[in-house]
Amino acid sequence: MNMKTKGPMASEIENRLQAALAPTRLAVINDSQQHSGHSGDDGSGESHFTVEIESAAFEGKSRLERQRMVNSALGDLPGQKVHALAIKARAPGE
């Protein structure tokens, strides 16, 4: 999905992560089309995402701690408005 066709949920994910983690790199990829008609597909076209994020906030943190930080930044989105979220979190230089 390019910048011109980014949906409201992808934008909300991006905004929340920018505000909470000040990433040096951030990609919010909408994977929903791959899950059309599957469980969790709410028909919005914005139910499944991959987040690729690089932030200095992740330095010295385990993979689990990084995922918890991302989920915390997203608040009620995962599980409420987003059915599935894959997280690839790295510190700069990794």
N, C-alpha and C positions, 0 to 999 in steps of 0.2 A: 504494500500500500504506500503510495507516495504522499508527500506533504499535502497535496491538493485534495486528496480523497481520504485523508485521515478522519476517522469517525470520532464522535464525542467521547466514547469510552477510551480509545487510544490516547486522545488528547488529555483526558483526565489522569490516566496512568502516568503519562509523561510529566504533566504539571506537578503531580504529587511527588514523584521521584526527584525532579529538579529541585523542588523546595526543600525536601528532607535530606538529600544525600549529595547535592552539588556535584553531579557526575561530570567527569571529563569526557565521557563517551556514553551515549544512550541511544538504544534502538528499541522501539516498541513495535513488534511485528505481529500483525493480525493473522492468526492461523485458523480462523473460524471457518473459512471455505473448505478446509480439509475435513471438517467435522460436521458438515451440513447433514441434518437428518439424524445425527447420533444423539445419544443421551447428553443432556446439558446444552444442546443447541436451542436457544430461545427464539431463533428466527430473526434476531437483531443484526446478525452479521458481525457481532462483536462479543463473542462468548469465550474464545480461546486465544491466548496471547503467549508470545515468547518475549521476555525482556532480557536484553543484553546490556549490561551496565558496568561501567568502570568508574570507581570512585576511591579517593584517598581514604574515605571513611572505612573501607574494607581492609586496610592494611593491618596485618596481625590477627585477623579474624578467620575463624574456620568457615568452611562452606555452609554449615548449618547456621552459624551466627549471621552470615551475610544474607542468607535467605530470610531469616527472621527479621533482619533490618529492612529488607525490601517489603516484606509482608506488613510490617508495622507501618511503614511509610504509606502503604496503599490503604490502610485502615479497613473499611467495610467492603471494599471492592472484591477481593478474592472470596469466593464462596457466596456472596450476596448478588453481585452484578456480573462477575466474571466467573465462568464455570471452571476454567483450567488456565493455569499460569506456569510456564516454564521459566526458570530464572537462571541466567548465566551471569554471575557477579564476580568481578575481578578488581584487584587493586592495580593502579598504574604500574606498568612494567611487567606484568604477569602475562 
